[in-house]
Amino acid sequence: MKRYNWSLELAKKEAKKYTTKIDFRNNSYSAYSWAHRNNVIKDICSHMKPLLKSWSLELVQIEALKYQYKKDFRKNSLDAYSWAHKNKVIDIVCSHMKSGYTDLTVQKAKEEALKYKTKKDFENGSPRVYFYAHSKKIIDEICSHMDSGRGIWNFELVKKEASKYKTRKDFQENSKGAYLYAFRSNILDEICSHMDSCRGIWNFELTQKEALKYESKKDFERDSCGAYCFAYRNGYLDEVCNHMIDNAKTDNDVIYIWKAISLGKWNDKDIYKIGKTSARLGKERIYFVANEANMQVEIVLIEKVNCKASNLETEILRMGEKINLSGFNGASDFRAFSKNDLKKAFEIVEPYMKNINIRD
């Protein structure tokens, strides 16, 4: 559930629907985030069941046996999962679980690829299979039927493509390549002359309602450009976006790196997400990006530092190979690191570490 403007009373009412913080965070992230930022999370969650504090190897093993995948273990029993990681027994308690790729084969990857017209659509629509194909070095083979996406559009093709849609919004959302070609070639008005005009339908109420669908300004701009531009032009963009995660100012005092286990390997290298956050927000930013991208993660570094975390982030992001992900908040900050790259990243952070534990 998303609300336009959380208050203590509304957040408390929302929190009463849940029995654990994990359920609260997973099902009502904006209220949970608001409560964290305003330091009332303990007050409004006082009725919830406390997470088990005294895990043991035996108890964690019993808990882990409920799940077939690490992703489900992390999502549904985060405290036990975290205990296993901290005590370096995660591989032991998860030894019965299926690997993220065991269900994939070359044939299944080929069948999945046939659903898409371009590699970009394949990557966005099925990233796990896409990266599996890369790891098996079959990406070119299974994508041989696809359009390259470069240089294929011309006036006639774009006009034919545009004729499939009744509104510019549908055209933009379903055929971005053709839409951008028309926009850059200054022929958009001509090829869209048959479409219903959507101009003038936005007002404050409609824009506010539309903005509530998104967790960040970036997603709002990308997926609802008309509403976003209307709000921007009329001077109330910040007002309709005040529930969004990117409005929470960061203290810029924590640097983190986590391994994107669900993405497998890129050129035989593990894939990592690099980012910054605030100590007061704990691991909230990590969980937000991971949940939004539907990824299984393993935190390898999260440290409070005595400098601007963004400076360290920039330096680390210059290393490794850039992974071209898109479609979710933080997608541009993934890199493929060798073991040596990861070691260098730790060395960059080490002189600035404050050695303070970051809460979940």
Secondary structure, DSSP 8 states (H G I E B T S, - for coil): ---SS--HHHHHHHHTT-SSHHHHHHH-HHHHHHHHHTT-HHHHTTTS----S---HHHHHHHHTT-SSHHHHHHH-HHHHHHHHHTT-HHHHTTTS--TTTT--HHHHHHHHTT-SBHHHHHHH-HHHHHHHHHTT-HHHHTTTSB-SSS---HHHHHHHHTT-SBHHHHHHH-HHHHHHHHHTT-HHHHTTTSB--TT---HHHHHHHHTT-SSHHHHHHH-HHHHHHHHHTT-HHHHTTTSGGGS-----EEEEEEEGGG-EETTEEEEEEEEE-GGGTTHHHHHHHHHHT--EEEEEEEEBSS-HHHHHHHHHTSSEE----SSTTGGGEEEE-HHHHHHHHHHHGGGB-------
